[in-house]
Amino acid sequence: MFFTYWGFMSTRARSIADKQQRRRLLKDAARELFFEKGYRDTTIEMITDRAGVSTGTFYLYFKSKEEIYMALYGDGIDIFHRMAEQAISWPGMGALARLSAIAHAYHRFYVEHTEYFDILAFIHLHETTLKERTEMSAALDAKAIALLKMIERVISEGIKGEELARMDPWKATNVLWGMMDGLVMLAERKNVMVMGVSLEDLFKNALEIIFYGMARREGRQSENGKETTV
């Protein structure tokens, strides 16, 4: 009985591992094809051919091409979230240092995980191409909002610690995110080097400008004598 039980558990564990492997094969194949051909021109048959599985196997794991695309979108958010959290995990970092680390983590995410970045960018720019929203996409939206909330929390802590000037943390979060995303999209459209400036230098200069406006400085007052707000 003992050996029968553990033999059953071993078989079950292998079955779970096999399912995870097939799901990973499908996602890897889909990620490569979406990067090579784009969402519109990639078919489920292409994905299963590259993964080396049948079309029927695909539908055991994903309901549609959209669902596997959204699953990859979630993976991309998770990768960047981990990169950002790791970048700000060093003790003693101030708010500006942490915001800079998050911005540079986004740059690294674009460079090191370009396939995932393209998936995120496509959904943000062409969401209407995808089918009606589902519970899955709502959950992924929550992941994306959690990323922005992480930035907002850093800004709020910087204001509380008087490293940053008084401002609306959520508005400042969206300004910073818009800068990061906008610069990377310039690089994606191959426009950066035309201007003779690398993406890394653009990030550095843009952060200096934004942080100059965010930093709390003595004597920074509005016309009514109160501290200027952003």
Backbone bond lengths (Angstrom), bond angles and torsions (degrees), N, CA, C in turn:
res aa  C-N    CA-C-N  psi(-1)  N-CA   C-N-CA  omega(-1)  CA-C   N-CA-C  phi
1 M - - - 1.466 - - 1.524 110.59 -
2 F 1.337 116.79 -41.90 1.460 121.68 -179.05 1.526 110.48 -59.26
3 F 1.347 115.94 -48.93 1.462 119.73 -177.42 1.526 111.04 -69.38
4 T 1.343 115.91 -34.31 1.467 119.53 178.43 1.521 110.53 -63.80
5 Y 1.343 116.18 -43.31 1.466 120.68 -179.72 1.522 111.01 -62.42
6 W 1.336 115.97 -49.58 1.462 118.65 -177.73 1.522 111.71 -70.32
7 G 1.333 116.51 -28.81 1.459 119.06 174.44 1.512 110.92 -65.68
8 F 1.354 115.73 -39.61 1.466 120.46 177.15 1.523 110.79 -63.96
9 M 1.343 116.27 -43.99 1.455 120.38 -179.46 1.524 111.20 -64.20
10 S 1.347 116.18 -37.95 1.458 120.03 178.85 1.524 110.76 -65.50
11 T 1.336 116.49 -40.97 1.463 120.90 178.11 1.521 110.59 -64.54
12 R 1.323 116.22 -41.51 1.462 120.72 179.51 1.529 110.79 -64.45
13 A 1.331 116.09 -41.42 1.467 120.04 179.13 1.523 110.56 -62.64
14 R 1.343 116.54 -40.66 1.468 119.87 178.32 1.517 110.69 -64.93
15 S 1.343 116.20 -38.08 1.463 120.27 179.40 1.523 110.94 -63.30
16 I 1.331 116.22 -43.15 1.466 120.52 178.40 1.523 110.28 -63.81
17 A 1.336 115.85 -42.95 1.469 120.32 179.55 1.525 110.64 -63.04
18 D 1.342 116.78 -39.79 1.466 120.71 178.86 1.527 110.92 -63.75
19 K 1.331 116.35 -41.59 1.462 120.03 179.09 1.524 111.12 -64.66
20 Q 1.325 116.00 -41.94 1.463 119.91 178.09 1.521 110.99 -63.53
21 Q 1.346 115.87 -37.97 1.459 120.33 179.11 1.526 111.26 -65.75
22 R 1.343 117.09 -43.11 1.468 119.71 179.59 1.532 110.70 -65.73
23 R 1.309 116.37 -39.77 1.465 119.64 177.81 1.528 110.34 -62.61
24 R 1.332 116.19 -41.42 1.462 120.45 178.77 1.523 111.00 -66.12
25 L 1.336 117.51 -40.59 1.466 120.75 177.89 1.526 110.79 -59.96
26 L 1.319 116.44 -43.11 1.463 120.70 179.39 1.529 110.97 -64.52
27 K 1.319 116.85 -43.61 1.464 119.97 -179.00 1.525 111.52 -68.18
28 D 1.331 116.95 -39.13 1.467 119.69 178.01 1.527 110.72 -63.77
29 A 1.334 116.19 -43.94 1.463 120.27 179.65 1.525 110.59 -63.97
30 A 1.327 116.43 -43.21 1.462 120.53 -179.70 1.521 111.23 -64.33
31 R 1.328 116.77 -42.54 1.469 120.28 -179.84 1.528 110.81 -60.49
32 E 1.314 116.51 -44.30 1.466 120.44 179.66 1.531 111.28 -63.47
33 L 1.328 116.35 -43.97 1.466 120.26 -177.18 1.523 111.99 -70.48
34 F 1.325 116.90 -39.84 1.466 119.12 177.45 1.530 110.08 -61.44
35 F 1.324 116.89 -36.59 1.462 120.71 179.06 1.527 110.57 -70.42
36 E 1.326 116.65 -40.18 1.465 120.90 -176.95 1.528 112.62 -75.86
37 K 1.338 116.52 -42.74 1.463 120.48 -170.56 1.521 114.38 -114.45
38 G 1.326 117.09 -13.92 1.451 120.21 -176.21 1.517 111.44 88.49
39 Y 1.324 115.70 164.69 1.465 120.65 -177.02 1.525 111.83 -63.88
40 R 1.321 116.79 -47.43 1.465 120.86 -173.41 1.529 112.56 -63.10
41 D 1.333 117.15 -39.24 1.464 120.53 -172.96 1.522 113.68 -91.71
42 T 1.314 117.41 1.48 1.464 120.86 176.75 1.524 109.25 -94.57
43 T 1.318 116.80 133.52 1.462 121.22 178.89 1.526 110.22 -113.67
44 I 1.319 115.24 162.45 1.462 120.12 177.37 1.524 110.21 -62.51
45 E 1.328 116.82 -36.64 1.467 120.38 179.09 1.528 111.16 -62.59
46 M 1.323 116.98 -39.14 1.463 120.29 176.75 1.531 110.62 -62.13
47 I 1.322 115.24 -41.99 1.471 120.13 -178.52 1.522 110.61 -64.09
48 T 1.338 116.68 -46.60 1.467 119.35 -177.81 1.526 111.32 -68.89
49 D 1.327 117.41 -35.52 1.470 119.82 177.22 1.527 110.70 -61.78
50 R 1.323 116.13 -45.33 1.462 118.65 -178.70 1.526 111.24 -69.65
51 A 1.317 116.80 -35.09 1.469 120.15 -179.96 1.524 112.09 -76.80
52 G 1.344 116.55 -16.58 1.461 120.05 -179.88 1.511 113.61 75.82
53 V 1.339 116.48 31.97 1.468 120.73 178.13 1.519 108.69 -129.28
54 S 1.323 116.26 169.12 1.461 120.62 -179.55 1.524 110.78 -81.35
55 T 1.332 115.53 162.04 1.464 120.21 176.61 1.522 110.56 -62.54
56 G 1.331 116.25 -36.02 1.461 119.96 177.77 1.516 111.92 -61.03
57 T 1.334 116.46 -37.25 1.463 120.42 178.44 1.524 110.74 -63.51
58 F 1.335 116.39 -38.35 1.470 119.84 178.58 1.523 110.31 -54.37
59 Y 1.340 116.60 -46.04 1.462 120.39 -174.57 1.531 112.89 -74.64
60 L 1.316 117.27 -8.03 1.464 119.56 171.57 1.527 111.06 -74.20
61 Y 1.344 116.14 -21.29 1.465 120.77 -174.29 1.525 113.36 -114.79
62 F 1.320 116.97 -30.16 1.465 120.98 -177.32 1.526 109.69 -138.74
63 K 1.325 115.97 141.34 1.460 120.53 -178.52 1.526 112.29 -78.18
64 S 1.340 116.44 -26.16 1.461 119.37 -172.73 1.522 110.09 -162.17
65 K 1.321 115.34 172.88 1.466 120.57 174.41 1.521 109.89 -63.45
66 E 1.328 116.60 -37.07 1.461 119.81 179.32 1.524 111.11 -61.92
67 E 1.329 116.59 -40.70 1.465 118.97 -176.41 1.523 111.65 -65.30
68 I 1.328 118.15 -41.14 1.462 118.83 179.09 1.529 110.28 -69.33
69 Y 1.340 115.95 -32.23 1.467 119.49 176.67 1.524 110.15 -64.87
70 M 1.328 116.32 -44.41 1.457 120.28 179.61 1.529 111.33 -66.70
71 A 1.339 116.89 -33.26 1.467 119.99 176.67 1.526 110.24 -63.87
72 L 1.329 116.87 -40.26 1.463 120.89 177.15 1.526 110.87 -67.95
73 Y 1.316 116.59 -35.59 1.466 121.30 175.29 1.530 109.92 -58.75
74 G 1.324 116.00 -44.77 1.463 120.09 177.80 1.516 112.29 -63.44
75 D 1.335 116.54 -39.38 1.467 120.16 177.19 1.528 110.70 -61.48
76 G 1.338 115.84 -41.20 1.463 120.00 -179.97 1.517 112.22 -63.44
77 I 1.329 116.31 -43.05 1.467 119.98 177.45 1.523 110.24 -61.04
78 D 1.335 116.24 -43.21 1.468 120.31 -179.58 1.529 111.22 -61.82
79 I 1.333 116.58 -41.47 1.468 120.14 -179.68 1.525 110.35 -61.95
80 F 1.346 116.56 -48.48 1.462 118.29 -179.22 1.523 111.36 -66.31
81 H 1.328 117.29 -38.27 1.464 120.13 179.83 1.529 110.19 -59.61
82 R 1.332 116.31 -43.72 1.471 119.81 178.62 1.525 110.87 -64.43
83 M 1.330 116.99 -40.80 1.461 120.50 179.20 1.527 110.65 -62.91
84 A 1.336 116.36 -42.60 1.462 120.59 -178.93 1.526 111.05 -67.33
85 E 1.333 116.79 -44.03 1.464 119.93 -179.95 1.524 111.19 -63.26
86 Q 1.328 116.17 -40.08 1.462 119.50 178.17 1.526 110.82 -65.30
87 A 1.334 116.50 -37.59 1.465 120.88 -177.28 1.525 112.30 -65.80
88 I 1.340 117.54 -28.26 1.466 119.90 -177.13 1.529 112.18 -105.83
89 S 1.329 116.43 15.29 1.466 120.13 -174.51 1.526 113.67 -86.83
90 W 1.338 117.16 -7.10 1.465 119.41 -178.09 1.524 110.28 -71.54
91 P 1.332 117.92 135.80 1.474 120.33 -178.96 1.525 111.56 -67.41
92 G 1.317 114.88 147.71 1.457 120.34 175.33 1.514 115.33 83.14
93 M 1.327 118.38 6.01 1.465 120.60 -179.91 1.522 110.23 -77.23
94 G 1.330 116.24 131.61 1.448 120.51 174.84 1.518 110.83 -79.40
95 A 1.329 115.94 177.53 1.463 120.56 -177.28 1.524 111.60 -63.59
96 L 1.331 117.56 -45.95 1.461 119.93 -178.78 1.525 111.30 -64.49
97 A 1.326 116.70 -37.85 1.463 120.23 178.36 1.523 110.48 -65.17
98 R 1.330 116.87 -39.44 1.463 119.92 179.52 1.529 111.42 -70.20
99 L 1.328 117.04 -40.04 1.466 119.45 177.72 1.527 110.81 -63.94
100 S 1.323 116.03 -39.94 1.462 120.18 177.03 1.525 110.40 -63.49
101 A 1.332 116.84 -40.59 1.467 121.04 -179.74 1.525 110.86 -64.42
102 I 1.337 117.06 -39.14 1.466 120.63 178.20 1.524 110.25 -64.65
103 A 1.336 116.40 -43.62 1.465 120.31 179.91 1.526 111.08 -62.26
104 H 1.318 117.08 -43.72 1.460 119.93 -179.81 1.532 111.32 -70.96
105 A 1.334 116.83 -28.53 1.466 119.97 174.65 1.531 109.67 -65.50
106 Y 1.334 116.53 -36.84 1.467 120.26 177.81 1.524 110.47 -65.89
107 H 1.326 116.31 -39.48 1.465 120.50 175.82 1.526 110.18 -61.31
108 R 1.335 117.02 -44.50 1.465 120.42 179.30 1.525 111.22 -65.57
109 F 1.330 116.45 -37.31 1.462 120.39 177.81 1.529 109.90 -59.54
110 Y 1.324 116.70 -43.37 1.464 120.92 179.11 1.529 110.95 -63.44
111 V 1.326 116.81 -42.48 1.464 121.05 -176.97 1.529 111.54 -72.97
112 E 1.337 116.94 -43.23 1.462 121.11 -172.21 1.525 113.70 -89.90
113 H 1.324 117.23 -21.08 1.469 121.08 -176.79 1.532 109.74 -132.84
114 T 1.326 115.53 54.36 1.465 120.92 -174.23 1.523 112.42 -59.81
115 E 1.332 117.48 -36.53 1.461 120.12 -179.07 1.525 110.56 -62.30
116 Y 1.331 116.26 -43.72 1.463 119.57 178.34 1.529 110.72 -68.11
117 F 1.331 116.98 -38.46 1.461 119.25 179.13 1.523 110.50 -59.97
118 D 1.332 117.15 -42.92 1.464 120.30 -179.96 1.525 111.60 -61.45
119 I 1.326 116.38 -36.99 1.466 120.11 178.64 1.523 110.08 -65.58
120 L 1.331 117.19 -44.64 1.463 120.64 177.90 1.523 110.78 -62.23
121 A 1.329 116.31 -43.53 1.460 120.49 -177.32 1.525 111.18 -65.13
122 F 1.332 117.27 -40.48 1.467 120.46 -178.96 1.520 110.59 -62.49
123 I 1.325 116.67 -44.02 1.466 119.59 -178.97 1.520 110.59 -64.94
124 H 1.331 117.34 -39.31 1.459 120.00 -179.75 1.525 111.60 -67.70
125 L 1.325 117.15 -35.13 1.462 120.95 -174.78 1.523 113.37 -92.64
126 H 1.344 117.19 -26.70 1.466 120.14 -172.62 1.523 111.62 -132.35
127 E 1.309 116.58 39.97 1.461 119.36 -175.49 1.525 112.05 -60.00
128 T 1.338 117.75 -30.35 1.458 120.07 -178.63 1.523 111.95 -67.06
129 T 1.336 117.50 -16.74 1.461 120.67 177.08 1.523 110.77 -68.41
130 L 1.320 116.03 -29.77 1.453 120.62 -179.49 1.525 109.78 -80.53
131 K 1.317 115.95 164.44 1.455 120.90 -177.02 1.523 110.83 -73.11
132 E 1.337 116.19 -179.06 1.457 120.05 -176.99 1.520 110.81 -58.87
133 R 1.324 114.60 152.84 1.452 120.80 -173.06 1.528 111.11 -65.76
134 T 1.312 115.55 149.19 1.456 122.21 -178.30 1.519 109.26 -126.40
135 E 1.342 115.75 175.25 1.461 119.78 175.63 1.524 110.30 -60.92
136 M 1.332 116.59 -33.58 1.457 120.57 179.54 1.520 110.85 -63.86
137 S 1.341 117.34 -45.66 1.458 119.62 -178.57 1.523 110.87 -67.94
138 A 1.335 117.30 -32.49 1.464 120.35 176.92 1.526 110.28 -64.96
139 A 1.335 116.66 -39.70 1.465 120.63 178.25 1.524 110.56 -65.80
140 L 1.328 116.72 -36.96 1.460 120.25 179.15 1.524 110.74 -70.24
141 D 1.332 116.85 -35.06 1.462 119.77 174.50 1.523 110.17 -59.44
142 A 1.331 115.92 -39.29 1.465 120.31 179.34 1.526 110.53 -63.19
143 K 1.335 117.09 -36.37 1.469 120.52 176.61 1.523 110.49 -63.68
144 A 1.335 116.07 -43.11 1.463 120.18 -179.25 1.527 110.65 -64.92
145 I 1.330 116.61 -41.22 1.461 120.59 178.35 1.527 110.19 -63.84
146 A 1.332 117.12 -36.45 1.466 120.79 179.07 1.527 110.99 -60.72
147 L 1.335 116.72 -35.26 1.463 120.33 176.31 1.524 110.88 -62.74
148 L 1.333 115.83 -46.95 1.459 119.73 179.90 1.526 110.95 -65.54
149 K 1.321 116.46 -35.92 1.459 120.14 178.73 1.527 111.51 -65.45
150 M 1.335 116.84 -30.94 1.458 120.29 176.20 1.527 109.78 -63.49
151 I 1.335 116.47 -43.55 1.466 120.48 177.99 1.523 110.12 -65.64
152 E 1.331 116.17 -43.45 1.468 120.05 179.29 1.527 110.90 -59.16
153 R 1.325 116.64 -39.75 1.467 120.55 -179.95 1.527 111.15 -63.04
154 V 1.335 116.46 -41.27 1.467 120.22 178.50 1.529 110.12 -62.78
155 I 1.327 116.79 -43.49 1.471 120.56 179.70 1.526 110.55 -64.42
156 S 1.326 116.92 -43.49 1.470 120.63 179.40 1.525 111.05 -60.86
157 E 1.329 116.23 -41.57 1.465 119.75 178.66 1.525 110.96 -66.37
158 G 1.341 116.53 -35.35 1.458 120.15 177.71 1.515 112.12 -66.43
159 I 1.332 116.69 -37.10 1.468 120.82 177.15 1.525 109.92 -68.01
160 K 1.328 115.96 -45.00 1.463 120.42 -179.76 1.524 111.13 -62.49
161 G 1.331 116.35 -37.74 1.462 120.47 179.54 1.515 113.32 -83.40
162 E 1.331 116.79 4.00 1.465 124.27 177.47 1.528 112.94 62.67
163 E 1.332 116.27 25.34 1.463 119.88 171.07 1.523 109.92 -85.45
164 L 1.334 115.94 -30.76 1.456 121.80 -179.89 1.521 110.06 -111.85
165 A 1.328 115.41 152.14 1.464 120.85 176.98 1.527 109.77 -69.60
166 R 1.323 115.84 163.29 1.457 119.58 176.30 1.521 109.43 -66.80
167 M 1.322 115.88 133.67 1.461 121.85 -179.66 1.515 108.24 -163.78
168 D 1.301 116.28 169.39 1.459 121.20 173.58 1.534 107.25 -80.22
169 P 1.336 118.61 110.79 1.472 120.35 -175.00 1.525 113.65 -58.93
170 W 1.333 117.06 -36.83 1.467 119.49 -177.75 1.527 111.10 -70.70
171 K 1.332 116.93 -41.16 1.466 119.62 177.01 1.528 110.27 -64.26
172 A 1.332 116.30 -42.50 1.466 120.15 179.26 1.526 110.73 -63.41
173 T 1.327 116.71 -36.97 1.467 121.23 177.10 1.519 110.65 -59.43
174 N 1.318 116.42 -45.87 1.461 120.42 -178.00 1.525 112.21 -69.58
175 V 1.340 117.11 -32.26 1.467 120.16 174.88 1.526 109.97 -64.60
176 L 1.333 116.22 -47.30 1.464 120.30 -179.09 1.525 110.89 -64.22
177 W 1.326 116.99 -43.98 1.467 120.39 179.40 1.530 110.63 -64.50
178 G 1.333 116.39 -40.26 1.460 119.81 178.56 1.516 111.92 -61.73
179 M 1.340 116.32 -38.57 1.463 119.96 177.20 1.520 110.49 -63.74
180 M 1.338 116.43 -49.18 1.456 120.90 -178.85 1.523 111.05 -58.73
181 D 1.317 115.60 -49.64 1.461 120.62 -176.85 1.527 111.27 -66.81
182 G 1.333 116.10 -39.95 1.460 120.20 -178.77 1.515 112.71 -64.13
183 L 1.330 116.97 -42.04 1.460 120.05 -179.69 1.524 111.31 -66.94
184 V 1.326 116.12 -40.30 1.460 118.52 179.18 1.526 110.72 -67.03
185 M 1.335 117.08 -36.20 1.460 119.53 177.72 1.526 111.19 -66.50
186 L 1.333 117.38 -31.96 1.464 120.00 173.10 1.523 110.14 -60.16
187 A 1.328 115.11 -45.09 1.466 119.63 179.14 1.523 110.43 -64.61
188 E 1.328 116.67 -38.78 1.463 121.20 -179.52 1.525 110.65 -62.41
189 R 1.335 116.57 -34.06 1.469 120.10 179.06 1.524 111.95 -88.70
190 K 1.349 115.96 8.36 1.469 122.13 176.27 1.524 112.56 63.43
191 N 1.338 116.72 30.01 1.463 119.59 -178.38 1.523 113.54 -95.97
192 V 1.341 116.95 -15.38 1.458 119.16 -171.91 1.519 111.91 -66.55
193 M 1.327 117.62 -51.86 1.452 119.84 -175.40 1.528 112.09 -69.20
194 V 1.339 117.25 -20.50 1.462 119.78 174.88 1.521 109.73 -61.52
195 M 1.331 115.79 -33.19 1.459 120.71 178.78 1.523 111.52 -82.48
196 G 1.327 117.13 -1.78 1.453 120.71 177.96 1.511 114.40 77.01
197 V 1.338 117.52 18.69 1.462 121.66 -178.88 1.521 108.23 -129.18
198 S 1.327 116.56 134.35 1.459 119.90 178.66 1.521 110.07 -76.23
199 L 1.319 116.14 158.64 1.462 120.70 178.03 1.523 110.57 -61.61
200 E 1.323 117.05 -38.89 1.464 120.54 179.72 1.527 111.14 -60.96
201 D 1.346 116.72 -43.09 1.464 120.12 178.77 1.523 111.40 -67.87
202 L 1.332 116.71 -37.73 1.461 119.68 177.53 1.521 110.84 -62.06
203 F 1.326 116.77 -42.78 1.460 120.57 177.39 1.529 110.31 -59.26
204 K 1.320 115.69 -47.36 1.464 120.32 -177.95 1.522 111.00 -60.45
205 N 1.332 117.16 -47.53 1.464 120.67 -177.70 1.524 111.92 -68.87
206 A 1.330 116.88 -40.08 1.462 120.12 179.50 1.523 110.93 -64.19
207 L 1.328 116.98 -40.63 1.463 120.30 178.85 1.526 111.09 -64.91
208 E 1.320 117.00 -39.41 1.467 119.99 178.34 1.529 110.50 -60.43
209 I 1.330 116.48 -42.47 1.471 120.65 -179.63 1.527 110.66 -66.23
210 I 1.334 116.53 -48.19 1.461 120.40 -178.14 1.526 111.14 -65.90
211 F 1.327 116.88 -43.09 1.461 119.71 -178.29 1.528 111.71 -68.24
212 Y 1.324 116.86 -30.06 1.468 119.30 175.70 1.527 109.62 -61.52
213 G 1.317 116.02 -39.82 1.461 119.81 178.69 1.516 113.14 -73.54
214 M 1.336 117.44 -27.91 1.462 120.70 -177.10 1.523 113.27 -86.14
215 A 1.324 117.10 -26.87 1.465 120.45 -173.10 1.524 111.68 -67.50
216 R 1.318 115.57 142.78 1.461 121.10 176.56 1.520 108.34 -82.46
217 R 1.332 115.99 129.24 1.460 120.46 179.95 1.522 109.34 -130.59
218 E 1.313 116.28 144.98 1.463 121.05 178.16 1.524 109.55 -63.16
219 G 1.327 115.17 139.52 1.456 119.83 177.00 1.508 114.08 79.28
220 R 1.333 116.17 7.52 1.458 118.75 179.33 1.524 108.12 -84.33
221 Q 1.329 116.16 100.16 1.451 120.71 -174.41 1.519 110.58 -131.26
222 S 1.320 114.13 156.05 1.456 119.60 175.58 1.519 108.93 -88.29
223 E 1.329 117.28 -179.70 1.461 121.21 -176.84 1.516 112.37 -64.38
224 N 1.347 117.65 -26.12 1.461 119.57 -179.13 1.524 112.46 -88.52
225 G 1.342 116.12 8.76 1.454 119.81 175.40 1.503 114.68 89.25
226 K 1.334 117.22 -4.43 1.453 120.65 178.89 1.523 109.75 -93.57
227 E 1.339 114.32 160.09 1.462 118.41 179.50 1.520 109.60 -62.23
228 T 1.319 115.72 136.83 1.454 120.79 -179.12 1.520 110.48 -64.65
229 T 1.319 116.78 138.57 1.462 121.48 174.79 1.512 108.90 -111.42
230 V 1.320 115.43 155.50 1.459 121.33 -179.81 1.512 109.18 -109.87
